[in-house]
Amino acid sequence: MSGGWCMSVQISERTRAILALRLVPGVGPRTLGALLEHVADPSRLIQGEFGELADVPNISKALLEKISQAAKSSALEKELELLAKHRVMPLAMGESGYPEGITALDGMPPLLYLAGEYMPADHRGVAIVGSREPTPYGRRVAQRLATGLARAGLTVVSGLARGIDGVAHEAALEAGGRTLAVLANGLSGIYPPEHADLAKRICRSGGLLSEHPMGQKPQAGLFPSRNRLISGLSLAVIVVEAQAKSGTLHTATHAAEQGRPLLAVPGPIDSPLSEGCHKLLREGAMVCRGIDDVLEAIGQQPLAEAIAIKVAPKRRRGAVASQAEPSFINPVESLAPAPSQPAGLTGPGLEIWKLLGNGPMHLEVLADQLSLNPGALAQVLFPLELGKVVRRLPGGKLELGAKG
């Protein structure tokens, strides 16, 4: 994350002012949100113009005095230096780049810090959370779910913690997908430190997000708000393993409050790490038996159905194909190459083959070219990948495969 970096995207004056306010001692995310609700131009606060704050509760004279000193403080310049050093971009609510999906949720931070890239496709994220000390079963399930989500064109969201979080991030990257990690500390450091290399790889195929200033150290009290943000950034939350009083259940609570589908993975009845998931299931969480349960929960066609509709039905002996009858690709059989194109390739599959003939292409660019959402694109790609017409590359790219 470190290294020279010139801010190719200039920070707006509004974002700069919000950044300065956030650095004032006593101005946390909620106080900052209250200030911004009552002030059209936050730079006026930095200049000591407080007339618009007359009706704002819990804003003391002592705090206003600290805000008035912000313009003279060296804190902002030091923060900007750290942003440049670690290639981090501040994202202010209402400005370009801020995740649109969380703006309407209560309690979302007005300012986020981003290392890496947040793309429009990341609006379709699914959170995988769980124990920091999972069983082999929990690791296996988290890996399979993250792999399935990535292959379905969904972004895997988690918290970079030891255990299930790390497994989910790793599996998403291995599958050529995107992943977002939300941290409970500033982005000038990585916690836990053994995930520093993982964090670098996430920045190349996703991003690190935090609501805290760059130098903030991890503290126990910061993890609940981190969990709230994980849930907010996701279409659904999956709990893989958790003890009865696990902090992971905070994320589940936030999911329920935010109206996000909550899924829990059942486990062995004699395992303490199954108690939290079984508690959630008793309280109404959806059972997660595999990727299709997740896709159904977010309103996306299950992969099993997506494959089935692409397999050609057996034609009666002597029947003649109608001109209106669609062509099917059988994902089980190898696609035999033809002089100009793979045999049986039609529709969007043919368009993908043509586009990739010009070289590797990112999934998002491919979706834009075909006017398909990530879920629809994933359904088209699945039989093509199975038939080795296309294959995935690191960083969310595709290229023609052995039979393309």
C-alpha positions in Angstrom: 0.0 0.0 0.0 2.9 2.3 0.4 4.9 4.0 -2.3 4.8 7.2 -4.3 1.4 8.4 -5.4 0.2 11.5 -7.0 -3.5 12.0 -6.4 -4.8 11.6 -10.0 -8.3 12.4 -8.6 -8.2 15.7 -6.9 -9.9 16.0 -3.5 -12.7 18.5 -3.7 -12.8 21.5 -1.4 -15.9 20.0 0.3 -14.1 16.7 0.9 -11.0 18.5 2.2 -13.2 20.5 4.7 -14.9 17.3 5.8 -11.6 15.6 6.3 -10.4 18.6 8.4 -13.5 18.4 10.6 -13.1 14.6 11.1 -9.6 15.2 12.5 -10.9 17.5 15.2 -10.7 15.8 18.6 -14.3 15.0 19.6 -15.7 14.9 16.1 -16.5 11.2 15.4 -18.6 9.9 12.5 -22.0 10.7 14.2 -21.0 14.2 15.3 -19.6 14.8 11.8 -22.9 13.6 10.3 -24.9 15.9 12.6 -22.7 18.9 11.5 -23.1 18.1 7.8 -26.9 17.8 8.1 -27.1 21.4 9.2 -24.4 23.1 7.2 -24.5 23.4 3.4 -20.8 24.3 3.0 -18.6 22.6 5.6 -15.7 24.9 4.8 -17.6 27.7 6.5 -17.2 25.8 9.8 -13.5 25.7 9.4 -13.6 29.4 8.9 -15.4 29.8 12.2 -18.9 30.5 10.8 -21.2 28.7 13.2 -24.6 30.4 12.7 -26.1 27.4 11.1 -25.4 25.2 14.2 -27.7 27.0 16.6 -30.2 24.2 16.6 -27.8 21.3 16.6 -27.9 19.3 19.9 -24.8 18.3 21.8 -22.5 20.7 20.1 -20.6 22.4 22.9 -18.8 25.7 22.9 -15.6 23.8 23.6 -16.1 21.7 20.5 -16.8 24.8 18.4 -13.6 26.3 19.7 -11.7 23.2 18.5 -13.4 23.3 15.1 -12.4 27.0 14.7 -8.8 26.0 15.3 -8.8 23.3 12.6 -7.7 25.7 9.9 -4.5 26.5 11.9 -3.8 22.9 12.8 -1.1 20.8 11.1 -3.3 17.7 11.4 -4.8 18.1 7.9 -1.5 18.4 6.1 -0.1 15.4 8.0 -3.2 13.4 7.1 -2.9 14.3 3.4 0.8 13.2 3.5 -0.3 9.8 4.9 -3.0 9.5 2.3 -0.5 10.0 -0.5 2.1 7.7 1.1 -0.4 4.8 1.5 -2.3 5.5 -1.7 -5.6 6.1 0.1 -8.5 8.3 -1.1 -11.0 10.0 1.2 -14.6 9.5 0.0 -17.2 12.0 1.4 -20.9 11.2 1.3 -22.5 13.1 -1.5 -19.3 13.2 -3.5 -18.2 11.0 -6.5 -16.9 7.6 -5.4 -18.8 7.2 -2.2 -20.7 3.9 -2.1 -24.3 4.8 -3.2 -25.9 1.8 -1.6 -25.2 3.0 2.0 -26.2 6.6 1.7 -29.8 6.0 2.8 -28.9 3.8 5.8 -28.9 5.2 9.3 -25.6 5.7 11.0 -23.3 5.4 7.9 -20.1 7.4 8.2 -20.0 10.6 6.2 -16.4 10.0 5.4 -14.7 6.8 4.3 -11.0 6.0 3.5 -10.4 3.8 0.5 -7.2 2.0 -0.6 -7.6 0.2 -3.9 -10.8 0.7 -5.9 -14.5 0.7 -5.3 -16.3 -0.1 -8.5 -20.0 0.2 -9.4 -20.1 -3.7 -9.6 -19.2 -3.7 -5.9 -22.7 -2.5 -5.1 -23.5 -6.2 -5.5 -21.6 -7.5 -2.5 -22.3 -10.3 -0.1 -20.7 -10.4 3.3 -19.1 -13.6 4.7 -18.3 -13.4 8.4 -17.5 -15.8 11.2 -15.1 -17.1 13.8 -11.5 -16.0 14.1 -10.7 -19.6 15.1 -12.9 -21.7 12.7 -13.0 -25.5 12.4 -11.8 -27.2 9.2 -15.5 -27.5 8.3 -16.0 -23.7 8.7 -12.9 -23.0 6.6 -14.1 -25.3 3.9 -17.6 -23.8 3.8 -16.3 -20.2 3.7 -14.0 -21.1 0.9 -16.7 -22.7 -1.2 -19.2 -19.9 -0.6 -16.7 -17.2 -1.4 -15.6 -19.0 -4.6 -19.2 -19.4 -5.7 -20.0 -15.8 -5.0 -17.0 -14.6 -7.0 -17.9 -16.9 -9.9 -21.4 -15.5 -9.8 -20.1 -12.0 -10.4 -20.6 -10.9 -6.8 -18.1 -9.1 -4.6 -17.2 -10.8 -1.3 -17.2 -8.4 1.7 -15.6 -9.1 5.0 -13.4 -7.7 7.7 -9.8 -8.9 7.1 -9.8 -10.6 10.5 -8.1 -13.9 11.2 -10.2 -17.0 10.4 -13.3 -16.9 8.3 -12.7 -13.4 7.1 -9.3 -14.2 5.7 -10.5 -17.4 4.1 -13.3 -15.6 2.4 -11.0 -12.9 1.0 -8.4 -15.4 -0.2 -11.0 -17.6 -1.9 -12.6 -14.7 -3.7 -9.2 -13.6 -5.1 -8.3 -17.2 -6.1 -11.5 -17.4 -8.0 -10.6 -14.3 -9.9 -13.3 -12.2 -8.2 -13.4 -9.0 -6.3 -13.4 -8.5 -2.5 -13.8 -5.6 -0.1 -12.2 -5.6 3.4 -13.6 -3.2 6.0 -11.1 -2.4 8.8 -11.6 -1.1 12.4 -8.4 0.9 12.2 -6.8 3.5 10.0 -5.3 2.5 6.7 -1.7 3.5 7.6 -1.5 0.0 9.2 -3.0 -3.4 8.7 -4.6 -5.4 11.4 -3.9 -8.3 11.9 -0.3 -7.7 10.7 0.0 -11.2 9.2 -2.7 -10.1 6.6 -0.5 -7.3 5.2 0.2 -9.3 2.0 -3.4 -10.3 1.7 -4.4 -6.6 2.0 -2.0 -5.7 -0.9 -3.6 -8.3 -3.1 -7.1 -7.1 -2.1 -6.1 -3.6 -3.3 -5.4 -5.0 -6.7 -8.8 -6.7 -7.0 -11.0 -4.7 -4.7 -10.4 -2.4 -1.9 -9.8 -1.7 1.8 -12.3 0.6 3.5 -12.2 2.3 6.9 -14.2 5.1 8.6 -11.2 6.1 10.7 -8.4 8.6 10.2 -5.1 7.1 8.9 -3.3 6.7 12.2 -6.2 5.2 14.2 -5.1 2.0 16.0 -7.5 -0.9 16.3 -9.6 -0.9 19.5 -12.3 -3.3 20.8 -14.9 -0.5 20.7 -14.4 0.2 17.0 -15.3 -3.3 15.8 -19.1 -2.9 16.1 -19.2 0.1 13.8 -16.9 -1.8 11.4 -19.5 -4.7 11.4 -22.3 -2.2 10.7 -20.4 -1.0 7.6 -19.7 -4.6 6.4 -23.5 -5.2 6.5 -24.4 -1.9 4.9 -22.1 -2.6 2.0 -23.7 -6.0 1.3 -26.9 -7.3 -0.3 -26.9 -10.1 2.3 -24.8 -11.4 5.2 -23.7 -15.0 5.7 -22.6 -16.2 9.1 -20.4 -19.3 8.8 -19.4 -20.2 12.3 -19.9 -18.3 15.6 -20.1 -19.0 19.3 -23.2 -18.1 21.2 -21.8 -14.7 22.3 -19.5 -14.1 19.4 -18.9 -10.5 18.1 -19.8 -11.9 14.7 -23.4 -11.7 15.8 -23.2 -7.9 15.9 -22.9 -8.0 12.1 -26.0 -10.2 12.0 -27.9 -7.7 14.2 -26.9 -4.9 11.9 -28.1 -6.9 8.9 -31.5 -7.3 10.5 -31.7 -3.6 11.3 -30.7 -2.6 7.8 -33.2 -5.0 6.1 -30.4 -7.2 4.7 -31.2 -10.9 4.2 -29.4 -12.9 6.9 -28.2 -16.4 6.3 -26.5 -18.8 8.7 -24.6 -22.0 8.0 -25.8 -25.0 10.1 -23.1 -27.0 11.7 -22.5 -30.0 14.0 -24.8 -29.8 17.0 -21.9 -30.6 19.4 -19.7 -27.8 18.2 -19.5 -24.6 20.2 -18.8 -22.8 17.0 -22.3 -23.8 15.7 -24.2 -22.4 18.6 -24.3 -18.8 17.2 -25.5 -19.9 13.8 -28.1 -22.2 15.3 -29.3 -19.4 17.5 -29.7 -17.2 14.4 -31.6 -20.0 12.6 -34.0 -20.3 15.5 -34.6 -16.6 15.4 -35.5 -16.6 11.8 -32.3 -16.4 9.7 -32.3 -18.2 6.4 -30.5 -21.5 6.2 -27.4 -21.4 4.0 -26.6 -24.8 2.5 -24.7 -23.5 -0.5 -24.4 -20.8 -3.0 -27.9 -21.3 -4.5 -29.4 -20.3 -1.1 -27.5 -17.1 -1.2 -28.4 -16.2 -4.8 -32.1 -17.0 -4.0 -32.0 -14.7 -1.0 -30.8 -11.7 -3.0 -33.2 -12.4 -5.9 -30.7 -13.8 -8.3 -31.3 -17.0 -10.3 -29.6 -20.0 -8.7 -26.7 -21.5 -10.6 -28.4 -24.9 -10.9 -31.3 -23.3 -12.7 -29.0 -21.2 -14.8 -27.2 -24.3 -16.0 -30.3 -26.3 -16.6 -31.9 -23.9 -19.0 -28.7 -23.9 -21.1 -28.8 -27.7 -21.6 -30.5 -28.8 -24.8 -33.6 -30.9 -24.3 -33.7 -34.3 -26.0 -35.5 -34.0 -29.4 -38.0 -36.6 -30.4 -36.8 -38.9 -33.1 -37.7 -37.5 -36.5 -38.7 -34.1 -35.1 -37.4 -31.1 -37.0 -36.0 -28.1 -35.2 -38.1 -25.0 -35.5 -36.4 -21.8 -36.7 -37.6 -20.2 -33.5 -36.1 -22.9 -31.3 -33.1 -21.4 -29.3 -29.6 -22.9 -29.6 -28.3 -24.3 -26.4 -24.8 -24.9 -25.1 -24.3 -28.1 -23.2 -21.9 -27.2 -20.3 -21.1 -30.9 -19.7 -19.8 -31.7 -23.1 -16.6 -30.2 -24.5 -17.2 -27.5 -27.1 -15.6 -28.7 -30.3 -13.7 -25.9 -32.1 -14.8 -24.9 -35.5 -12.7 -23.0 -38.1 -14.3 -19.7 -37.2 -15.9 -20.2 -33.8 -16.6 -23.0 -31.2 -19.5 -25.2 -32.3 -22.9 -24.5 -30.9 -22.0 -21.0 -29.7 -24.7 -18.4 -30.1 -26.2 -15.3 -28.5 -24.3 -13.6 -25.7 -21.8 -16.5 -25.5 -20.8 -15.8 -29.1 -20.5 -12.1 -28.4 -18.2 -12.8 -25.5 -16.1 -15.1 -27.7 -15.8 -12.3 -30.3 -14.9 -9.6 -27.7 -12.2 -11.8 -26.0 -10.7 -12.5 -29.4 -9.2 -9.1 -29.1 -7.4 -10.0 -25.8 -8.2 -10.3 -22.1 -11.1 -8.1 -20.8 -12.3 -7.2 -17.3 -15.6 -8.6 -16.2 -17.1 -5.1 -15.6 -16.0 -3.9 -19.1 -17.5 -7.1 -20.6 -20.8 -6.6 -18.8 -20.9 -3.0 -20.0 -20.2 -4.1 -23.6 -23.0 -6.6 -23.5 -25.4 -4.5 -21.4 -25.7 -7.3 -18.8 -25.7 -7.0 -15.0 -23.1 -9.1 -13.1 -25.6 -11.9 -12.3 -26.8 -12.3 -15.9 -23.2 -12.2 -17.1 -22.2 -14.9 -14.6 -25.0 -17.2 -15.9 -23.7 -16.8 -19.5 -20.1 -17.4 -18.4 -20.7 -20.5 -16.3 -21.1 -23.0 -19.2 -18.4 -21.2 -21.2 -15.9 -21.7 -18.3 -17.0 -25.3 -17.8 -16.5 -26.0 -21.6 -13.1 -24.2 -21.5 -14.2 -21.6 -24.0 -13.1 -18.9 -21.6 -11.0 -18.9 -18.5 -10.5 -16.4 -15.6 -7.3 -14.5 -14.9 -6.3 -12.8 -11.6 -7.8 -9.3 -11.1 -11.3 -10.1 -12.4 -10.3 -10.5 -16.1 -11.2 -13.2 -18.7 -9.5 -14.5 -21.7 -10.2 -17.2 -24.3 -9.6 -20.7 -23.0 -8.1 -23.9 -24.5 -11.2 -24.5 -26.6 -11.9 -20.8 -27.5 
